[in-house]
């Protein structure tokens, strides 16, 4: 991998899931709960299951098992909720 490609990959990873909308994360969470993915999660699985438009921003989830994917998504969604708001 060239220096520019490595820098781009590093920058994308450092952004975490900030480029994925809350609505898309909620849709992803539902899909995981419904068993629509195989694990460890792969880019090809995301593309094949209708998440190709955000796949490049889901790098932190690639290679994780189901429980880890669920925990990460739930944590990110919780961080995005306004303080004091509970369901």
N, C-alpha and C positions, 0 to 999 in steps of 0.2 A: 504494500500500500504506500502511495506517495505521501509526502509531507502534507500537501494540501488536503488530501482525502482523510488523513489521520486527524488533522485539525478540525475538519468539518464533522467527523464522527465524534470527536471529543466534545465539541460545542453542542451537538445534538444531545448527547448523553447528559451533559451538565444541565440542560434545561428540564430534565426529568419528564414529567407528563404535563408540563405547563401549556404546551401547544395543543392539548387535547381538550375539547370542550367538556363541561360537566355533563351535558346531555349524552355525548359519545361515551364517556366513562360509565354512565348509568346503563347505557345500552350494552356496553361490553360486560358489565357486571351481570346483567340479566342473561346474556349469552353464556357466560361461564356457568352460572347456576343451572341453566337448561341443558348443560352438557354438550354444547355445540362445538367444543374444541377438543383436540388431542393435546396431551402434555408430555414433555415440556412444550410450552408454547413456542410456535415458530412463526416467522414472517409469512411463509406460504399458507399456513393455517389461517392466519388473519385475513389474508387476501382472499382465500377461497370461501371464507364465511362472511364476506361483505364489509370487512374493515380495511380494505385496500387503500381507501382515501385517507386514512389516518395511520396506517401501518408504520410509516417512516418515523412517526412521533411516539410510537409505543416501544421503542428500544429497551427501556428499563424492564419490560415484562418478558422479553424474549429469553427463552431458556429456563423460565421458572415453571415449577409444578403448580397444579391447580390451587392448592391452599395458599401458596405464596402470592399468586396473581390476585386471588380474592383479598388477601390482607393488604396488599399494596393499593388496590383500587379503593377499598373501604377507607383506608387511611387518608388517601388523597381527597376523596369526597368529604370526609369529616373535616379536613383542614380548610376546605372551601366553604363550608357552611358558616353562616354568621354566628358569632359567639352567643351562647345562651339558647340557640335554637335546637330543639330536640324533636324527635319523631315519636 
